[in-house]
Amino acid sequence: MAQQLLHLVLGGELADTQGVTFKDLSKLDIVGVYPNYAEAEKAWRAKAQATVDDAHTRYFVVHLHRLLDPSTDSTSGRG
């Protein structure tokens, strides 16, 4: 069984395009939790592409596994 490296994909309208503060947390779009970066990236790409015309809407991949177990942190940048 492959190592499970949980990733969260979320997004919403930002208060300012220069920052990462969401305008209204009650409207945050929690896309889902994924077992690896590749699956999370697919979900992120779909949401980001669907909102490409809205400059204030951004989606992010959060590396949950790094919060749960810092020893899973990878220097490759894709863990």
WORAHU-V316209 format. One record per residue. N is the residue number from 1. RES is the residue in one letter. PHI is phi in whole degrees, 0 to 359 (none if undefined). BURIAL is 1 if it has 9 or more other ideal C-beta (glycine too) atoms within 8 Angstrom, else 0. Layout:
BEGIN
n/res/phi/burial
N/RES/PHI/BURIAL
N/RES/PHI/BURIAL
END
This chain:
BEGIN
n/res/phi/burial
1/M/none/0
2/A/292/0
3/Q/296/0
4/Q/272/0
5/L/242/1
6/L/293/1
7/H/227/1
8/L/250/1
9/V/247/1
10/L/213/1
11/G/188/1
12/G/164/1
13/E/280/1
14/L/272/1
15/A/292/0
16/D/211/0
17/T/293/0
18/Q/271/0
19/G/234/0
20/V/232/0
21/T/264/0
22/F/282/1
23/K/294/1
24/D/215/0
25/L/299/0
26/S/291/0
27/K/254/1
28/L/299/1
29/D/264/1
30/I/272/0
31/V/287/1
32/G/160/0
33/V/248/0
34/Y/235/1
35/P/281/0
36/N/200/1
37/Y/296/1
38/A/300/0
39/E/292/1
40/A/296/1
41/E/297/1
42/K/300/0
43/A/294/1
44/W/300/1
45/R/301/0
46/A/297/0
47/K/291/1
48/A/296/1
49/Q/292/0
50/A/291/0
51/T/245/1
52/V/301/0
53/D/277/0
54/D/252/0
55/A/299/0
56/H/270/0
57/T/261/1
58/R/225/1
59/Y/240/1
60/F/225/1
61/V/253/1
62/V/255/1
63/H/277/1
64/L/299/1
65/H/300/1
66/R/288/1
67/L/282/0
68/L/284/0
69/D/212/0
70/P/304/0
71/S/290/0
72/T/275/1
73/D/298/0
74/S/244/0
75/T/275/0
76/S/285/0
77/G/86/0
78/R/237/0
79/G/288/1
END
